[in-house]
């Protein structure tokens, strides 16, 4: 008998090893039977816009107090505090739209401070911003891009806080880009670079608690709302006045004082206005959410 005719080798596993394997197999079966079924992960906490790579962070539904208390220093008469509930999850730009991102979509850079591609695009009016959004929306079946509503903007700016700024009762030039010669409510402007006198690159200052940068200062930001008076009662998913002559802008800028950056402060410009301290950030809303309107 040669090697090819030799009998099959005997099983060399000892009884202990075989029993161990049987026990392990039984455990695996038991875990499969009692474990909860696997579920697909929930919605992402961020979204990447495919054309430019802009990163947007999730803005979860919630209720907050919009406006300011009567005791807040610098308060305007149009900041009536009232409960607002936002029912739809959307994604808001982690940064203001930059010059590089604008140029990638629109082909040219209208900004005054053109030496800084990572700085926010500015000197854009409401109609130019609408054209930018239309270009992003062309052919996109998953998301609709738009400006934030005034309520969404303040909700994102506050990031769960109720103070004048997301940073607390005051703010300094270490925390935002504004004219530090004019601090808030008699406070100190800070020593972190003083007054820049121009826009700063995206991400130059710390984000708020929800990971959003430059909600205070750098540039004013267009919202999608017509300017109008608040009511005192609770509202759900408000979208501003039905019509008007000026659009709400928010956030203050590099050339304005600290008070202009308060979470509740409201300012407005005619849609055709533009300047080197006025830009925007975007919101992305899942298409299925827009179909519910």
Secondary structure, DSSP 8 states (H G I E B T S, - for coil): --GGGS--------HHHHHHHHHHHHHHHHHHHHS---------SEEE-TTT--EEEEE--EEEEES--TTSTT--TT---EEEEE-S-EEEESS--BHHHHHHHHSS---S-TT-TTBB--S--HHHHHHHHHHHHTT-SSEEEEE--HHHHHHHHHTT--SSBTTBS---TTTSBS-TTS-STT----SSS---SS--BTTSS---TTS---SSBSSEEEEEEE-----SS-EES---BSS-S-EEEES--TTS-GGGG-TT--EEE-TT---TTEE--EEEEEHHHHTT-
